[in-house]
Amino acid sequence: MSLIRACGLVVIGVLFTCLGYFIKSNYLYWVGPELTLETDLYDFGRLEEGESARVYLKYRNTGSMGLRIVDATSDCGCTVVDWSQSTIARGEMDSILVEYDTNTPGLVNRIVTLRSNSPDSPHLVYITGNVMPGVSTDQNSE
């Protein structure tokens, strides 16, 4: 076997090895699940202290395999996140419940983190708003 032919076979082998690695490392991006949020920013607007603040954040599986949210957390204990742990089929929609505790007046700036089996996980949702102080009912002032 000539030296040129042997070198050619080595080059072809290296190219196929690289191609195989590339396909393996990117396979889920091409055919895996994909979480697409309806919005990644939700503004509660102006809230009164003690008022109920809850929203259902919608998302869709735009990938080609089943999508599953494995964890959903907030950066603060004042925000509670509830989600379904079932697998969402390709093209289907679901929602995540986010509840904010409005017992402390002030600006709301929270981040909800969604972790899923999607290759581009995690996804961040930003929650904003402004909790206004409630009206004081001092019964001793007459």
N, C-alpha and C positions, 0 to 999 in steps of 0.2 A: 504494500500500500504506500502510495506516495505521501510525502510530508504535507503537501497542499491539501490532499483529500482528508488526511487525519485532522489537520487544523480546521477544515471546514466542518467535519463532524463534531468536533469539540465546540465550535461556535454555535452550531445548530442545537446541540445539547444544552448549552448555557441559555440560549434564547428560549427554548421550551421550558426550562426550569424557571426562568424569570416570569414567563407568561403564566405558568401554573400558579406561582406564588401570587401574582397580581390578581388572577381570577379568584383564587381562594380568599384573599384578604378583602376583596370588594364584592363578593357574591351577594351578601345581604343588602348592600346598597342598591343592587340591581333588581333583586327579586324578593326582598324582605318586607317586613311591615314598615309603615311610615305613618307617624302621628302628625296630623295637620290640625292645628288649633284654629277655631273660628276667629279668635282674637288672642293676642298675647298681652293685652292691656285692658283692664276693666276699671272704670272710674265709678265709684259709688256716688260721687258728687257730694252734696251737702246732706249730712245725716244729723239727726238729733240724738243727744246722749240717751242711751238706753233703747234706741230704736233697733228693730231687727234689720240686719244687713246680711243678706244671703244672695248668692247668685249661682246659677248653673252654667259652667263654662263648657261649651260644646266642642267636640273634636271628632275627626273622622279618620278612619284608617284608609289612607290613599295608597298603601302598598299592596303587594300581591300575596302576602301571607298574613296569618292571624296576628293581631296586635293585642298586647296585654300590658296594662300599667301595673308595675310591680311595687311602686312606692309613690306616694304623693305627700309632700311635707311643706310646712310654712317656716319662714324664718323667725316666727314669733308665736308664743303660746296663745296670743289673742286671736289667732286665725286658725280655724279648724277646717280640715279638708277631708271629704268623704268621697270614695270612688268605688266603682265596681271592679272586682278582681277577675271578672270573666274575660275570656278572649273575644275580641271584637273582630268579626269577619271582614274581609276585604270589601271596601266601599261602604261599610256600615258606620253609623254615628252613635255616640254616647256622650255623657256629660259627667262633670265632676262638680260636686257641691262644695262651695267655699262660703264659710260663715265667719264674719268678723264681729268681735265683741266691741260694742260701742260704748262701754261704760267709762272710757277715758277720753275726754275731749282732746282735740288736736288733729293734726294732719295724719293721714293714713298713707303709708308707703311700705307695702309688704311684697314679698316675693314668694310665690308658690312654685315648688320644683316638682316636676313630673318625671319619674324614671320609668322607662318601658323597655320592651325587647326590641325597640327600633334602634338601628345603628346610629342614628343621630341624637340619641338620648344623652343627657337630660334636656327637657324643655322647661323654660321659665315663663311664668305668667306674672305680670306686675299688677298689683291691686293698689288703687289710690282712692282717696276721698278726704273729707273734712268733717270731723265729728264736732258739732257745736254744743257748748255747755247747755244743760237743761235749765229751765226757769226755776229759781229757788222759791220754795213755798215756805217762807218763814212765818209761822203763825203768831209770833210774839210782837210783830210790828203792826200796830193799829192806829 
